[in-house]
Amino acid sequence: MHPFTLERPRDLAAALALRAQAGRNDAPAEYIAGGTDMVQLLQEHVRRPERLVSLAGLLDDRIDVGPQGLRLGAAATMAEVAAHPAVVEQFPVISEALLNSASPQVRNQATMGGNLLQRTRCPYFRDVGYAACNKRAPGSGCAAIDGENRWHAVLGTSENCIAANASDLAVALVALDAAVEVRGAGGQRTVPLIDFHRLPDATPHIETVLEPGEVIAAITVPATPAARRSHYLKVRDRASFEFAVVSAAVALEMDGARIRQARVALGGVGTKPWRVPRVEAALAGTSLDPAALRSAAALAAEGAEGRGHNDFKIELMQRAIVRAVETAGARA
């Protein structure tokens, strides 16, 4: 592990004044909260910051549910949110996404804010023995494009990076139109979660819209009829402690036996949590007839580009959408 200085600010204002950065490898100082991802990156020499700025005890950890919706403090843990009765009842897709993530030990420690900022599981990023990784070393190339890319994205890729976003939670939240409260030394701003993560384009090492000295303060989710009838489906190589090959988060507002409105997001296939508005539009007004669902789900493949080993994801994500819609639609 590379030597670093650990800063323990007395309050959040002092922490923000240190202008650390989250989620990029060229920052000399980074914030750390639960640390479940950061510690692994430090141990593997993927991250070599000069300073870490601890946010322990400085961030809100409350879980508030009211008529307007859900507010999750950034320091609330995955386990606390997943088990909260109101989350389970009113936002089941969030609880399911969290329970399908990591292990119980990690969920007891990992925070909501940290989950949204976790780094990709691309093996070329995680293994410093590979020189070519534009996320880890900007300008070095992308070994995954012509390498072993079974785990990689087919949507939102660029010639510089095809690494998939790793967060299950973010996929569920994007499907529910969640937003992130961002706090910095200059004040607070709200960012729709769908705009929070950046596409790789020419700068894959810059993964979010956070500026130096900014942190996630909270996550807000509006209360909607669709949120109650929601489901998270995760397809993975083993039953636990595994990242998604493909996942689908679906929230439905039903009018009898027909879909009035649908919200659909995909994981494991995009360089960021991937919303599919054309699929949503095609689902609106249809029944749960399998043929109609398959026709709508096929629109998710528009713009998808496989790189050989991951070609199967294009068909699999369509099937995942159909299964997730069927499950959500069957809920009372």
VEXDREN-2710 file (C-alpha; in Angstrom, 1 decimal):
% VEXDREN-2710
k/r/px/py/pz
1/MET/0.0/0.0/0.0
2/HIS/1.3/3.4/-1.0
3/PRO/1.9/5.7/2.0
4/PHE/-0.6/8.5/2.5
5/THR/-1.7/11.0/5.1
6/LEU/-5.1/10.5/6.7
7/GLU/-6.9/13.7/7.5
8/ARG/-9.7/13.7/10.2
9/PRO/-11.5/17.0/9.9
10/ARG/-13.6/18.3/12.9
11/ASP/-16.7/18.9/10.8
12/LEU/-18.0/18.7/7.2
13/ALA/-17.1/22.3/6.4
14/ALA/-13.4/21.6/7.3
15/ALA/-13.5/18.5/5.2
16/LEU/-14.9/20.4/2.2
17/ALA/-12.3/23.1/2.5
18/LEU/-9.6/20.4/1.9
19/ARG/-11.0/20.1/-1.7
20/ALA/-10.5/16.3/-2.0
21/GLN/-12.0/14.5/-5.0
22/ALA/-14.1/11.4/-5.2
23/GLY/-14.0/8.8/-8.1
24/ARG/-11.0/9.6/-10.1
25/ASN/-7.4/8.4/-10.1
26/ASP/-5.6/11.6/-10.9
27/ALA/-6.7/13.4/-7.7
28/PRO/-3.9/13.8/-5.0
29/ALA/-6.5/13.7/-2.2
30/GLU/-9.7/11.6/-1.9
31/TYR/-12.6/11.4/0.5
32/ILE/-13.3/8.1/2.3
33/ALA/-16.4/7.1/4.2
34/GLY/-17.2/3.4/4.7
35/GLY/-14.1/2.6/2.7
36/THR/-15.2/-0.9/1.5
37/ASP/-14.1/-0.2/-2.1
38/MET/-11.3/2.3/-1.4
39/VAL/-9.3/0.1/1.0
40/GLN/-9.2/-2.7/-1.7
41/LEU/-8.0/-0.2/-4.3
42/LEU/-5.3/1.0/-1.9
43/GLN/-4.2/-2.5/-1.2
44/GLU/-3.9/-3.3/-4.9
45/HIS/-2.0/-0.1/-5.6
46/VAL/-4.8/1.0/-8.0
47/ARG/-5.1/4.2/-5.9
48/ARG/-2.1/6.1/-4.7
49/PRO/-3.4/9.3/-3.2
50/GLU/-1.1/11.6/-1.1
51/ARG/-4.0/12.2/1.3
52/LEU/-7.3/10.6/2.4
53/VAL/-9.9/12.8/4.0
54/SER/-12.2/10.9/6.4
55/LEU/-15.9/11.7/6.3
56/ALA/-16.6/9.4/9.3
57/GLY/-19.2/11.0/11.6
58/LEU/-19.6/14.1/9.3
59/LEU/-22.4/13.0/7.0
60/ASP/-26.1/12.5/7.6
61/ASP/-27.1/8.8/8.2
62/ARG/-30.9/9.3/8.5
63/ILE/-33.5/7.4/6.5
64/ASP/-36.6/9.6/6.2
65/VAL/-39.8/8.5/4.5
66/GLY/-42.7/10.9/4.0
67/PRO/-45.6/11.8/1.7
68/GLN/-43.1/13.4/-0.8
69/GLY/-40.8/10.4/-0.9
70/LEU/-37.6/9.0/0.5
71/ARG/-34.5/10.8/1.7
72/LEU/-31.4/8.8/2.4
73/GLY/-28.5/10.4/4.2
74/ALA/-25.2/9.6/2.4
75/ALA/-23.8/7.8/5.5
76/ALA/-26.8/5.5/5.9
77/THR/-25.5/1.9/5.4
78/MET/-26.7/-0.5/2.7
79/ALA/-27.9/-2.9/5.4
80/GLU/-30.0/-0.2/7.2
81/VAL/-31.7/1.0/4.1
82/ALA/-32.4/-2.5/2.8
83/ALA/-34.1/-3.5/6.0
84/HIS/-36.1/-0.3/6.6
85/PRO/-39.8/-1.3/6.6
86/ALA/-40.9/1.7/4.7
87/VAL/-38.3/1.2/2.0
88/VAL/-39.3/-2.5/1.7
89/GLU/-43.0/-1.6/1.3
90/GLN/-42.8/1.6/-0.8
91/PHE/-39.6/1.2/-2.7
92/PRO/-39.0/-2.6/-3.0
93/VAL/-36.6/-2.2/-6.0
94/ILE/-34.2/-0.3/-3.7
95/SER/-34.3/-3.0/-1.0
96/GLU/-33.9/-5.8/-3.6
97/ALA/-31.0/-4.1/-5.3
98/LEU/-29.1/-3.7/-2.0
99/LEU/-29.8/-7.2/-0.8
100/ASN/-28.5/-8.5/-4.1
101/SER/-25.2/-6.5/-3.6
102/ALA/-22.0/-7.5/-1.9
103/SER/-22.1/-9.6/1.4
104/PRO/-23.8/-9.0/4.7
105/GLN/-20.5/-7.8/6.2
106/VAL/-19.9/-5.3/3.4
107/ARG/-23.5/-4.1/3.6
108/ASN/-23.1/-3.4/7.3
109/GLN/-20.2/-1.0/6.5
110/ALA/-20.8/0.4/3.1
111/THR/-22.6/3.7/2.7
112/MET/-25.2/5.0/0.3
113/GLY/-22.9/7.7/-1.0
114/GLY/-20.0/5.4/-1.4
115/ASN/-22.1/2.8/-3.3
116/LEU/-22.8/5.4/-6.0
117/LEU/-19.1/6.2/-6.2
118/GLN/-17.7/2.7/-6.3
119/ARG/-15.3/2.0/-9.1
120/THR/-15.7/-0.4/-12.0
121/ARG/-14.8/-4.1/-11.6
122/CYS/-13.0/-4.1/-15.0
123/PRO/-10.1/-6.5/-14.3
124/TYR/-7.8/-4.3/-16.4
125/PHE/-8.5/-1.3/-14.1
126/ARG/-8.1/-3.4/-11.0
127/ASP/-4.9/-5.1/-12.0
128/VAL/-1.9/-2.7/-12.2
129/GLY/0.0/-5.3/-14.1
130/TYR/-1.9/-4.1/-17.2
131/ALA/-0.5/-0.8/-18.3
132/ALA/-3.3/0.1/-20.7
133/CYS/-6.3/1.5/-18.7
134/ASN/-7.5/5.0/-19.4
135/LYS/-9.5/5.1/-16.1
136/ARG/-6.4/4.3/-14.1
137/ALA/-3.8/6.0/-16.3
138/PRO/-5.3/8.5/-18.7
139/GLY/-4.0/8.2/-22.2
140/SER/-2.6/4.7/-21.8
141/GLY/-5.3/2.9/-23.9
142/CYS/-8.0/0.4/-23.1
143/ALA/-6.8/-3.2/-22.9
144/ALA/-10.4/-4.5/-22.6
145/ILE/-11.5/-3.6/-26.1
146/ASP/-9.4/-6.3/-27.7
147/GLY/-9.0/-8.3/-24.6
148/GLU/-11.2/-10.5/-22.3
149/ASN/-14.4/-8.3/-22.2
150/ARG/-17.1/-10.6/-21.0
151/TRP/-17.9/-8.4/-18.1
152/HIS/-17.9/-5.1/-20.0
153/ALA/-20.4/-2.7/-21.3
154/VAL/-22.3/-2.7/-24.6
155/LEU/-24.0/0.7/-24.1
156/GLY/-22.4/4.1/-23.7
157/THR/-19.0/2.9/-24.6
158/SER/-16.2/4.9/-26.4
159/GLU/-13.0/4.0/-28.2
160/ASN/-11.3/4.9/-24.8
161/CYS/-13.2/2.8/-22.4
162/ILE/-15.8/0.0/-22.2
163/ALA/-15.9/-0.6/-18.4
164/ALA/-19.3/-1.2/-16.9
165/ASN/-20.6/0.7/-13.9
166/ALA/-20.7/-1.6/-10.9
167/SER/-23.6/-0.3/-8.7
168/ASP/-26.8/-2.2/-8.3
169/LEU/-28.3/0.6/-6.2
170/ALA/-27.7/3.2/-8.8
171/VAL/-29.6/1.2/-11.4
172/ALA/-32.6/1.0/-9.1
173/LEU/-32.4/4.7/-8.2
174/VAL/-32.2/5.8/-11.8
175/ALA/-35.4/3.8/-12.6
176/LEU/-37.1/5.8/-9.8
177/ASP/-36.0/9.3/-11.0
178/ALA/-33.8/9.8/-7.9
179/ALA/-31.6/12.8/-7.4
180/VAL/-28.4/13.4/-5.5
181/GLU/-27.9/16.3/-3.1
182/VAL/-24.3/17.5/-3.6
183/ARG/-22.6/19.7/-0.9
184/GLY/-19.5/21.8/-1.4
185/ALA/-17.8/24.7/0.1
186/GLY/-19.9/27.0/-2.1
187/GLY/-23.2/25.5/-1.1
188/GLN/-25.5/22.7/-2.1
189/ARG/-26.9/21.7/-5.5
190/THR/-29.2/18.9/-6.7
191/VAL/-28.3/16.6/-9.6
192/PRO/-30.7/14.1/-11.2
193/LEU/-29.0/10.7/-10.7
194/ILE/-29.3/10.0/-14.4
195/ASP/-26.9/13.0/-15.0
196/PHE/-24.6/12.2/-12.1
197/HIS/-22.4/9.6/-13.8
198/ARG/-20.5/10.7/-16.9
199/LEU/-20.1/8.8/-20.2
200/PRO/-16.4/7.9/-20.8
201/ASP/-16.0/9.7/-24.1
202/ALA/-12.4/11.0/-24.2
203/THR/-12.1/11.3/-20.4
204/PRO/-13.1/7.9/-18.8
205/HIS/-11.1/8.8/-15.6
206/ILE/-13.6/11.4/-14.8
207/GLU/-16.6/9.3/-13.7
208/THR/-19.0/11.8/-12.1
209/VAL/-20.0/15.5/-12.1
210/LEU/-18.5/16.0/-8.6
211/GLU/-16.0/18.9/-8.4
212/PRO/-13.0/19.1/-6.0
213/GLY/-14.4/19.7/-2.5
214/GLU/-17.8/18.3/-3.2
215/VAL/-19.4/15.2/-1.6
216/ILE/-22.7/13.4/-1.8
217/ALA/-24.9/14.6/1.1
218/ALA/-28.1/12.7/0.5
219/ILE/-30.2/10.8/-2.1
220/THR/-33.8/11.7/-2.7
221/VAL/-36.5/9.5/-4.3
222/PRO/-40.0/10.8/-5.2
223/ALA/-43.0/8.8/-4.0
224/THR/-44.9/7.4/-7.0
225/PRO/-47.4/4.6/-7.5
226/ALA/-44.8/3.0/-9.8
227/ALA/-42.2/2.9/-7.0
228/ARG/-44.5/0.6/-5.0
229/ARG/-44.8/-1.9/-7.9
230/SER/-41.1/-2.2/-8.6
231/HIS/-38.6/-5.1/-8.9
232/TYR/-34.8/-5.6/-9.3
233/LEU/-33.6/-8.6/-11.3
234/LYS/-29.9/-9.4/-11.2
235/VAL/-28.3/-12.0/-13.5
236/ARG/-24.9/-13.1/-12.2
237/ASP/-22.4/-15.9/-12.3
238/ARG/-23.0/-17.1/-8.8
239/ALA/-25.8/-16.6/-6.2
240/SER/-24.0/-14.2/-3.8
241/PHE/-21.2/-11.7/-3.5
242/GLU/-21.1/-11.2/-7.3
243/PHE/-21.5/-8.3/-9.6
244/ALA/-24.2/-8.2/-12.3
245/VAL/-23.6/-9.7/-15.7
246/VAL/-27.0/-8.0/-16.6
247/SER/-29.6/-6.4/-14.3
248/ALA/-32.9/-4.7/-14.8
249/ALA/-34.8/-2.3/-12.5
250/VAL/-38.4/-1.9/-13.4
251/ALA/-41.2/0.3/-11.8
252/LEU/-44.7/0.1/-13.2
253/GLU/-47.9/2.1/-12.8
254/MET/-50.8/-0.2/-13.8
255/ASP/-54.3/0.6/-15.0
256/GLY/-56.0/-2.7/-14.4
257/ALA/-54.3/-5.3/-16.5
258/ARG/-52.5/-2.7/-18.6
259/ILE/-49.3/-0.7/-18.1
260/ARG/-50.0/3.0/-17.7
261/GLN/-46.4/4.0/-17.2
262/ALA/-43.1/2.1/-17.0
263/ARG/-39.7/3.0/-15.8
264/VAL/-36.8/0.7/-16.9
265/ALA/-33.1/0.9/-16.2
266/LEU/-30.3/-1.6/-16.9
267/GLY/-27.1/-2.5/-15.1
268/GLY/-24.1/-4.6/-16.1
269/VAL/-24.4/-3.4/-19.7
270/GLY/-23.7/0.3/-19.5
271/THR/-20.8/2.5/-18.7
272/LYS/-23.2/4.3/-16.4
273/PRO/-26.6/3.2/-15.0
274/TRP/-28.6/2.9/-18.2
275/ARG/-32.2/4.2/-18.6
276/VAL/-34.1/3.0/-21.7
277/PRO/-36.9/5.6/-22.5
278/ARG/-37.8/4.0/-25.8
279/VAL/-38.6/0.7/-24.0
280/GLU/-40.6/2.7/-21.5
281/ALA/-42.6/4.4/-24.2
282/ALA/-43.3/1.1/-26.0
283/LEU/-44.5/-0.5/-22.8
284/ALA/-47.0/2.3/-22.0
285/GLY/-50.5/1.1/-22.8
286/THR/-49.6/-2.5/-23.4
287/SER/-50.7/-5.6/-21.4
288/LEU/-48.3/-8.1/-19.8
289/ASP/-48.6/-10.2/-22.9
290/PRO/-45.2/-11.9/-23.4
291/ALA/-45.0/-11.0/-27.2
292/ALA/-45.7/-7.3/-26.5
293/LEU/-43.1/-7.3/-23.7
294/ARG/-40.5/-8.9/-26.0
295/SER/-41.2/-6.4/-28.7
296/ALA/-40.8/-3.4/-26.3
297/ALA/-37.6/-4.9/-24.7
298/ALA/-36.0/-5.3/-28.2
299/LEU/-35.7/-1.5/-28.4
300/ALA/-33.1/-1.7/-25.6
301/ALA/-30.6/-3.1/-28.1
302/GLU/-30.5/0.1/-30.2
303/GLY/-27.0/1.4/-30.1
304/ALA/-25.6/-1.6/-28.3
305/GLU/-22.1/-2.7/-29.4
306/GLY/-20.6/-6.0/-28.4
307/ARG/-16.9/-6.6/-28.4
308/GLY/-16.9/-10.4/-28.9
309/HIS/-17.0/-12.0/-25.5
310/ASN/-19.8/-9.8/-24.3
311/ASP/-22.1/-10.1/-27.4
312/PHE/-24.5/-12.3/-25.4
313/LYS/-25.4/-9.4/-23.2
314/ILE/-27.4/-7.7/-26.0
315/GLU/-29.9/-10.6/-26.0
316/LEU/-29.7/-11.3/-22.3
317/MET/-30.7/-7.7/-21.3
318/GLN/-33.8/-7.9/-23.4
319/ARG/-34.8/-11.1/-21.6
320/ALA/-34.1/-9.6/-18.2
321/ILE/-36.4/-6.6/-19.0
322/VAL/-39.2/-9.0/-19.9
323/ARG/-38.8/-11.1/-16.7
324/ALA/-38.5/-8.0/-14.5
325/VAL/-41.7/-6.4/-16.0
326/GLU/-43.6/-9.7/-15.6
327/THR/-42.5/-9.9/-11.9
328/ALA/-43.3/-6.2/-11.1
329/GLY/-46.6/-6.4/-13.0
330/ALA/-47.8/-9.4/-10.9
331/ARG/-47.3/-7.5/-7.7
332/ALA/-50.4/-6.3/-5.9
END
